[in-house]
Amino acid sequence: MTSHAYTFPVAISRLSEGETSREPQNLRAIQWLADQPGGPVVVVTPQKQVHSDILKRLVVTSGVTHLSWRGFSTGSLAGRRVLYAWPNRKHLNGLWGVDADALAVIEWNEDETAEWIEDATPVQLFHGRTVEPQPVEEPADRQEPLPNGVDGILEYIAAMAAGYSSGLKWNEEDKLKADMMNRPERWVPITVEQVRAKCRALGMRPDDVDTVAGFLQRRKEGRRFNVQSSYRTFRFN
């Protein structure tokens, strides 16, 4: 099964109950990736120095490329089978739209991966068992439109963001920020969680979801935005 964001096999290796070492978790990811068809293997770690005997042996294997976060570009993953060790939320977000042949993530922190797992629907690798992704029915209340025209605004923002390979542009961000300041009553009953859920339901990139939800969070904290003069008085209809 693949998600709308990942059109190739995706798995995440997770620490299992009773495991006192990360090495079995690392090995599960490697073995799963080895079973996937595709191009050469690339291993991505936070730093070039790796504190895992299994991964140390893998990165010096002939034909395997080892990359670290410094100077990293997701374009280097195209046509490769990717082992991504211990990514945080920011780096998982950056995988949106990557053109890899297969992806195995080694989890370090469940809080960092929880939302990515919902979006990517990966195979979950545990000790002695594999959990295949299952289709999840969305709750009915998630489908109800947000009031005060916010539903339409977010649909517009999502459509504009989808038209660019790099996501939401500054001018659309300025329109949204201006409306939040010029029409505060529109946004008062809307929660940050509602905005995040709607943006995710619209298939927005994770970074864009964080951006839009972050704008509303800042307004609810009483903060103001710097908006270019051409959009300073902008309001959505």
N, C-alpha and C positions, 0 to 999 in steps of 0.2 A: 504494500500500500504506500502511496506517495501523497504528499500534501500539495496545496496550490503553490507553495513556496519552493518545494523541493521535488523535482521530477525524476529523482534517482534514489537508489536505496540509501536509507539513513538509519543509523543505530546509535544508541547511547549505552555505554557500559557504566553500571552503577555499583557502588560498594554494597555488598550484601551483608545481612545480619550475621554476626559472628566472625566476619573477616577482620583480622588484625593487621593485615598488610594490603597495600594497594596493588601489589604485583599480580595477583589473580585477576583483578579488575582490568589492569592494563593488558594482560594476556587475552582476555575475552574479546576486547576491542580489536586486537591484532588478528586473532583467529577469524573473527567475523569478516573483517575487511579482506583477508586473504581469500575468502570464499566468494567474494564479489568479482564479477568480470569488470574489466576496464583497463585503464592505462597504468603507468608506473605509480608507485606509492610516494606520497609526500607526507612528512610528519611535521606538525606545527606544535611548538611548545612555547611557553612564555619567555624563556631564555634559552640560549644555546647550551648552557649547562643543565644536564638532566640528572635528577636524583632517582633513577630507576634503572636497575641492571638490565631489565628486559628491553626498555626503550633505548638504552645505550647501545645494545647489540643491534637493534633494528636500524638505528640511524646511520650506522657505519656499514650496513649491508650494501653491496653493489646495486646500483640502480635506484636506491632510495634517496630522496632529497629531504634535507632537514632545514626547516625555516623557523625563525623566532618572530615574536611580535614586532620587534624593532625593524622598521622599514618594510613590514609585511604588506602585501597587496593580494586581495582575493583573486585577482586575475591570474595569479601564479598557480591556482588550484584547478584551472580549466583542464578537462581531459585527464584528470588524475584521480586516483583513489586516495582519499584524505583521512589521515589519523590526526584528530585535533585533540591535544591533551590539555585538560584543565582550563578551558576558556571561561572567562567571566561573561556577564550579560552583554557588555558592550561588544565583545568579539563575536559572540553568538549572533547578535543583531547584524553584524557586518557580513554574515554568511548569506544573507538574503539575496537570492538571484544568482548565487555562484553556480558556475557551469561545470561541476565536478562529475565524475562517474559514480562515486560512492563516497559516503561520509560516515566515519565512526568517531563519536565524541567520547572522551573519557571525562566523566563528571567528577568535579571536586566539591562543589557546594550546591545542594539542592535548591536553595533560594535563588541562585544565579540561573538555574536551568529550567525552573518550573514553567514559566510562560513559554519558553522556546519549545519545550516538550509538547505543550498543547498545540502550538502552531505547526511544528515539524512532523508530529505524529511518528516518532522514530520507533524502531524495534528496541525494546529495553532488555539489556543483557544482565542477568543476575547469576549468582552461583547456582548451577544445576537447573536453571530454567530460563526460558526466553519468553518475554511477554510481547505478543504481536499487537500492533495498534488496532483499536476497535473504533468503528464510527460512533460518534457521540451526538445524540440529538440535543440541539440547543433548546434551552428552556423557553417556554412561550413568552415570558415577560421580557426576554432579551430582544424579541422582535418588535415590541411596541415602540412607535416613533417617539423621539424626545420632543418635548414641547417647545413652543416659542420659535419654531423654525430652525432649531438647532440641528434636527435630523437632516434637513436639506443642506444646511451649511456644511456639515461634516461629509455628506455625500459629494458635495462640490469639491471640497478640499481633497478628498480621496481620489476623485476623478482627475483632478489636476496633477496630483502627486504621481499617479499611475502613468501619466504621459511623459515622465522624465525618468531616465535610467538611474539618476542619483537621488530621486525622491523629491520632497517638497521644496519649492523655491522660496527665496526670501520675500518676494512680493506677495505670495499667497500667505505666508506667515504674517506679514505686516497687515494684510486685510483682516486676518483672524484676530490679531492682537488689537487692532483699532476697534473692531466691533465689540470686543470684550470690554474695552474702556468706554466706548461711546454708547453702548446699549447694555449697561451692567444688569438692568432688570431682567434681560433675556436669559442671563447665565446664572442668576441667583439660585433657582431651583435645581440646576443641573449639577450632579456630582462628578468628581474627577473619575470615579469608578465607572459611571455611565458613559462618559466620553471615551475612556479607554476601551470599554467593551464594544462600543459602536465602531470605533476605528478599527479594532481587530476584526470585527464581523465584516467590515468593508474590505478586508484584505490589505490594509495599509502595511507598509514596511515597519518593522519594529522600531526603528529609529524615529520614524515619523509619528508613530503612536506615542512614543515617549515625549516628543516635541509638543504635540497638540495637548496631551494630558498635562504636561508640565506648564504650559501657558495658563490653563485654568487653575492649576494649583497655585501658581504665583498670584493670580488675581484674587483668589480666595484668601490669600495671605495679606492682601492689601497693597501689593506691589504694582507699579506702573511700568509701561513699556516705552522704549524709544522706538518711534515709528517714523519712517521717511515722510517728508512733508507731503508728498503726493498722495499718501494714504492716511494722513493724520485724522481726517474727518470721515473716513470711510465707515459705512454701515451696510450690512447685508439687508436686503429687503425683507 
